Amino acid sequence: MFQVIWAIGLSLLFKEVSVQANTDALTGLFNRNYFNEKLYNIKTKGPISLILLDLDNFKNINDLYGHLAGDTVLQKVAEILKNVTRKVDIIVRWGGDEFAVVLWETTEQEALNIAQRIKTQIENYDFVFGQSRVRISVSIGIASMQESDLNDKDQLFKTADEALYLAKGKKKLITVST
């Protein structure tokens, strides 16, 4: 009996460690390690799209209102991402103020529509820090890939990253097909 209880306990502990290793503690989203594992093991029918999102001038929030305010912004952005996407999509805090969203079986146009909803909701949200109401802007890069091209997953990320870089200069959505 003791061995059964011990085995169950170890199993639960292993599961908890696995969850912690793949989850961003602040936002509750998956982390970069999980993203890399999932992206390179993709098996899907139909197209896949990747959204990369960067909060513009996020450092200013931390500098002007403090890191707790910055944490609040990151948590709210995570909440918006969860509300706009589907349960099957993978939302990742890529690092700092950058996020990634893997959209399964989603065309470029569908990804663009989702990204526009994300951008609108984030940019229309009033963050309140003391007596100040603050709005933030985001830059978003999108890449889509057909199922037949999924053997080059590095290209999907590279294309979305290039689109994000272009978007940062223009402060809008940029989509590039691979």
C-alpha contacts under 8 A as a table, 3 or more apart, distances in Angstrom:
res1	aa1	res2	aa2	distance
1	M	4	V	5.23
1	M	5	I	6.44
2	F	5	I	5.18
2	F	6	W	5.99
3	Q	6	W	4.93
3	Q	7	A	5.96
4	V	7	A	5.10
4	V	8	I	6.17
5	I	8	I	5.14
5	I	9	G	6.08
6	W	9	G	5.03
6	W	10	L	6.15
7	A	10	L	5.12
7	A	11	S	6.08
8	I	11	S	5.01
8	I	12	L	6.20
9	G	12	L	5.19
9	G	13	L	6.12
10	L	13	L	4.97
10	L	14	F	6.02
11	S	14	F	5.12
11	S	15	K	6.21
12	L	15	K	5.06
12	L	16	E	6.17
13	L	16	E	5.08
13	L	17	V	6.16
14	F	17	V	5.15
14	F	18	S	6.11
15	K	18	S	5.05
15	K	19	V	6.20
16	E	19	V	5.08
16	E	20	Q	6.17
17	V	20	Q	5.08
17	V	21	A	6.02
18	S	21	A	5.07
18	S	22	N	6.31
19	V	22	N	5.29
19	V	23	T	6.00
20	Q	23	T	5.24
20	Q	24	D	7.68
20	Q	25	A	7.67
22	N	30	F	5.64
22	N	31	N	5.48
22	N	32	R	7.79
22	N	33	N	6.33
22	N	34	Y	5.21
23	T	28	G	5.97
23	T	29	L	5.69
23	T	30	F	4.35
23	T	31	N	5.15
23	T	34	Y	7.77
24	D	27	T	5.81
24	D	28	G	5.29
24	D	29	L	5.45
24	D	30	F	5.74
24	D	31	N	5.27
24	D	93	R	6.77
25	A	28	G	5.56
25	A	29	L	7.85
26	L	71	D	7.36
26	L	74	L	7.99
26	L	75	Q	6.96
27	T	74	L	6.78
27	T	75	Q	5.08
27	T	78	A	6.03
27	T	93	R	7.61
28	G	78	A	7.95
29	L	78	A	7.03
29	L	91	I	6.21
29	L	92	V	5.48
29	L	93	R	6.07
30	F	34	Y	6.15
30	F	35	F	7.12
30	F	90	I	7.61
30	F	91	I	6.31
30	F	92	V	4.66
30	F	93	R	6.32
31	N	34	Y	5.50
31	N	35	F	6.37
31	N	92	V	5.28
31	N	93	R	5.37
31	N	94	W	6.17
31	N	95	G	7.90
32	R	35	F	4.90
32	R	36	N	6.16
32	R	92	V	6.54
32	R	93	R	6.74
32	R	94	W	5.17
32	R	95	G	7.35
33	N	36	N	5.24
33	N	37	E	6.30
34	Y	37	E	5.13
34	Y	38	K	6.11
35	F	38	K	5.21
35	F	39	L	5.85
35	F	90	I	7.71
35	F	92	V	6.58
36	N	39	L	5.25
36	N	40	Y	6.18
37	E	40	Y	5.60
37	E	41	N	6.37
38	K	41	N	5.14
38	K	42	I	6.12
39	L	42	I	5.41
39	L	153	K	7.02
40	Y	153	K	6.59
42	I	150	L	7.89
44	T	47	P	7.78
44	T	48	I	7.80
44	T	104	W	7.14
44	T	105	E	7.04
44	T	147	E	7.00
45	K	105	E	6.50
45	K	147	E	6.27
46	G	104	W	7.96
46	G	105	E	4.94
46	G	106	T	7.47
46	G	146	Q	6.41
46	G	147	E	5.10
47	P	104	W	7.05
47	P	105	E	4.79
47	P	106	T	5.56
47	P	107	T	5.74
47	P	144	S	6.92
47	P	145	M	5.57
47	P	146	Q	4.26
47	P	147	E	5.05
48	I	102	V	7.33
48	I	103	L	5.83
48	I	104	W	4.97
48	I	105	E	5.09
48	I	106	T	5.31
48	I	107	T	6.69
48	I	144	S	5.72
48	I	145	M	5.45
48	I	146	Q	6.46
48	I	147	E	7.08
49	S	102	V	6.05
49	S	103	L	5.06
49	S	104	W	6.71
49	S	105	E	7.62
49	S	106	T	5.86
49	S	107	T	6.59
49	S	108	E	6.50
49	S	111	A	6.32
49	S	142	I	7.06
49	S	143	A	5.61
49	S	144	S	4.11
49	S	145	M	6.26
50	L	100	A	7.03
50	L	101	V	5.72
50	L	102	V	4.76
50	L	103	L	6.08
50	L	111	A	7.77
50	L	142	I	5.66
50	L	143	A	5.31
50	L	144	S	6.29
50	L	156	L	7.20
50	L	157	F	7.24
50	L	160	A	6.54
51	I	100	A	5.57
51	I	101	V	5.03
51	I	102	V	6.58
51	I	103	L	7.83
51	I	111	A	7.49
51	I	115	A	7.14
51	I	140	I	6.76
51	I	141	G	5.78
51	I	142	I	4.59
51	I	143	A	6.71
51	I	160	A	6.66
52	L	98	E	7.26
52	L	99	F	5.84
52	L	100	A	4.55
52	L	101	V	6.58
52	L	140	I	5.64
52	L	141	G	5.16
52	L	142	I	6.39
52	L	160	A	6.32
52	L	161	D	6.78
52	L	164	L	6.42
53	L	98	E	5.61
53	L	99	F	5.10
53	L	100	A	6.22
53	L	138	V	6.71
53	L	139	S	5.78
53	L	140	I	4.50
53	L	141	G	6.52
53	L	164	L	7.12
54	D	97	D	5.93
54	D	98	E	4.51
54	D	99	F	6.51
54	D	138	V	5.66
54	D	139	S	5.33
54	D	140	I	6.49
54	D	164	L	7.77
55	L	58	F	5.68
55	L	97	D	5.68
55	L	98	E	6.62
55	L	136	I	7.23
55	L	137	S	6.26
55	L	138	V	4.55
55	L	139	S	6.50
56	D	136	I	6.91
56	D	137	S	5.48
56	D	138	V	5.17
56	D	139	S	6.57
56	D	168	K	7.64
57	N	60	N	5.66
57	N	61	I	7.55
58	F	61	I	5.40
58	F	62	N	6.96
58	F	70	G	7.56
58	F	97	D	6.88
58	F	136	I	7.97
59	K	62	N	5.26
59	K	63	D	6.11
60	N	63	D	4.92
60	N	64	L	5.80
61	I	64	L	5.34
61	I	65	Y	5.58
61	I	66	G	6.83
61	I	67	H	7.73
61	I	69	A	6.90
61	I	70	G	5.82
62	N	65	Y	5.55
62	N	66	G	4.47
62	N	67	H	4.76
62	N	68	L	7.73
62	N	69	A	6.64
62	N	70	G	5.25
63	D	66	G	5.79
63	D	67	H	7.63
65	Y	68	L	7.86
65	Y	69	A	5.86
65	Y	70	G	7.64
65	Y	129	F	6.76
66	G	69	A	5.48
66	G	70	G	6.60
67	H	70	G	4.78
67	H	71	D	6.09
68	L	71	D	4.93
68	L	72	T	6.25
69	A	72	T	4.99
69	A	73	V	6.37
69	A	129	F	6.77
70	G	73	V	5.10
70	G	74	L	6.35
71	D	74	L	5.12
71	D	75	Q	6.17
72	T	75	Q	5.13
72	T	76	K	6.16
73	V	76	K	5.18
73	V	77	V	6.12
73	V	127	F	7.31
74	L	77	V	5.14
74	L	78	A	6.18
74	L	97	D	6.99
75	Q	78	A	5.06
75	Q	79	E	6.27
76	K	79	E	4.94
76	K	80	I	6.20
77	V	80	I	5.04
77	V	81	L	6.16
77	V	122	I	6.61
78	A	81	L	5.10
78	A	82	K	6.25
79	E	82	K	5.13
79	E	83	N	6.22
80	I	83	N	5.06
80	I	84	V	6.14
80	I	118	I	6.96
80	I	121	Q	7.10
80	I	122	I	7.10
81	L	84	V	5.31
81	L	85	T	6.09
81	L	91	I	7.24
81	L	118	I	6.59
82	K	85	T	5.55
82	K	86	R	7.42
82	K	87	K	7.85
82	K	91	I	7.40
83	N	86	R	7.74
84	V	114	I	7.05
84	V	117	R	7.08
84	V	118	I	6.50
85	T	89	D	6.51
85	T	114	I	7.33
86	R	89	D	5.45
87	K	90	I	7.87
88	V	103	L	7.96
88	V	104	W	7.28
89	D	101	V	6.88
89	D	102	V	5.63
89	D	103	L	5.08
89	D	104	W	6.13
90	I	100	A	8.00
90	I	101	V	5.54
90	I	102	V	5.02
90	I	103	L	6.95
91	I	99	F	7.31
91	I	100	A	5.90
91	I	101	V	4.54
91	I	102	V	6.60
92	V	99	F	5.54
92	V	100	A	5.06
92	V	101	V	6.23
93	R	96	G	7.61
93	R	97	D	7.69
93	R	98	E	6.21
93	R	99	F	4.52
93	R	100	A	6.48
94	W	97	D	7.76
94	W	98	E	5.27
94	W	99	F	4.81
94	W	100	A	6.06
95	G	98	E	5.36
95	G	99	F	7.01
103	L	106	T	5.72
103	L	111	A	7.24
106	T	110	E	5.89
106	T	111	A	6.23
106	T	144	S	7.99
107	T	110	E	5.16
107	T	111	A	6.12
107	T	144	S	6.62
108	E	111	A	5.06
108	E	112	L	6.11
108	E	142	I	7.84
108	E	143	A	7.09
108	E	144	S	5.30
108	E	175	T	7.66
108	E	177	S	7.32
109	Q	112	L	4.98
109	Q	113	N	6.27
110	E	113	N	5.09
110	E	114	I	6.29
111	A	114	I	5.07
111	A	115	A	6.00
111	A	142	I	7.29
111	A	144	S	7.95
112	L	115	A	5.03
112	L	116	Q	6.08
112	L	142	I	7.23
112	L	173	L	7.85
112	L	175	T	7.24
113	N	116	Q	5.12
113	N	117	R	6.38
114	I	117	R	5.16
114	I	118	I	6.26
115	A	118	I	4.98
115	A	119	K	6.08
115	A	140	I	7.27
115	A	173	L	7.58
116	Q	119	K	5.05
116	Q	120	T	6.03
116	Q	173	L	7.44
117	R	120	T	5.14
117	R	121	Q	6.08
118	I	121	Q	5.33
118	I	122	I	6.15
119	K	122	I	5.33
119	K	123	E	5.94
119	K	137	S	7.68
119	K	138	V	6.43
119	K	140	I	7.88
120	T	123	E	5.24
120	T	124	N	5.89
121	Q	124	N	5.28
121	Q	125	Y	6.16
122	I	125	Y	5.37
122	I	136	I	7.13
122	I	137	S	7.23
122	I	138	V	7.62
123	E	135	R	6.04
123	E	136	I	5.52
123	E	137	S	5.26
123	E	138	V	7.20
124	N	135	R	6.85
125	Y	135	R	6.29
125	Y	136	I	7.99
126	D	133	R	5.85
126	D	134	V	5.69
126	D	135	R	5.45
127	F	133	R	5.56
127	F	134	V	5.00
127	F	135	R	6.15
128	V	131	Q	7.06
128	V	132	S	5.66
128	V	133	R	4.57
128	V	134	V	6.22
129	F	132	S	5.20
129	F	133	R	6.45
129	F	134	V	7.55
137	S	171	K	7.74
138	V	171	K	7.00
138	V	172	K	7.67
139	S	164	L	6.49
139	S	167	A	5.43
139	S	168	K	5.28
139	S	171	K	5.45
139	S	172	K	5.73
139	S	173	L	6.43
140	I	163	A	7.52
140	I	164	L	5.30
140	I	167	A	6.07
140	I	168	K	7.66
140	I	172	K	6.70
140	I	173	L	5.02
140	I	174	I	6.42
141	G	160	A	5.18
141	G	161	D	6.45
141	G	162	E	7.32
141	G	163	A	4.38
141	G	164	L	3.74
141	G	165	Y	7.40
141	G	166	L	7.78
141	G	167	A	6.33
141	G	173	L	6.07
141	G	174	I	5.03
141	G	175	T	5.85
141	G	176	V	7.92
142	I	159	T	7.75
142	I	160	A	4.90
142	I	163	A	6.24
142	I	164	L	7.23
142	I	173	L	7.62
142	I	174	I	6.16
142	I	175	T	4.46
142	I	176	V	6.23
143	A	156	L	6.15
143	A	157	F	7.52
143	A	159	T	5.83
143	A	160	A	4.62
143	A	163	A	7.49
143	A	175	T	5.80
143	A	176	V	5.14
143	A	177	S	5.41
143	A	178	T	6.68
144	S	156	L	6.89
144	S	176	V	7.16
144	S	177	S	5.25
144	S	178	T	6.19
145	M	149	D	6.25
145	M	150	L	6.78
145	M	156	L	6.65
145	M	177	S	6.65
145	M	178	T	5.60
146	Q	149	D	5.42
146	Q	150	L	6.73
147	E	150	L	5.36
148	S	151	N	7.57
149	D	152	D	6.33
150	L	153	K	5.77
152	D	155	Q	5.52
152	D	156	L	7.08
153	K	156	L	5.11
153	K	157	F	6.68
154	D	157	F	5.33
154	D	158	K	6.06
155	Q	158	K	4.90
155	Q	159	T	5.88
155	Q	178	T	7.22
156	L	159	T	5.31
156	L	160	A	6.28
156	L	178	T	6.64
157	F	160	A	5.17
157	F	161	D	6.01
158	K	161	D	5.05
158	K	162	E	6.16
159	T	162	E	5.11
159	T	163	A	6.20
159	T	176	V	6.60
159	T	177	S	7.57
159	T	178	T	6.75
160	A	163	A	5.00
160	A	164	L	6.13
160	A	175	T	7.52
160	A	176	V	7.05
161	D	164	L	5.00
161	D	165	Y	6.23
162	E	165	Y	5.06
162	E	166	L	6.34
163	A	166	L	5.12
163	A	167	A	6.10
163	A	174	I	5.35
163	A	175	T	6.05
163	A	176	V	6.30
164	L	167	A	4.89
164	L	168	K	6.19
164	L	173	L	7.97
164	L	174	I	6.73
165	Y	168	K	5.31
165	Y	169	G	7.02
166	L	169	G	5.56
166	L	170	K	6.68
166	L	174	I	6.95
167	A	170	K	5.02
167	A	171	K	5.37
167	A	172	K	5.32
167	A	173	L	5.84
167	A	174	I	5.48
168	K	171	K	5.20
168	K	172	K	7.32
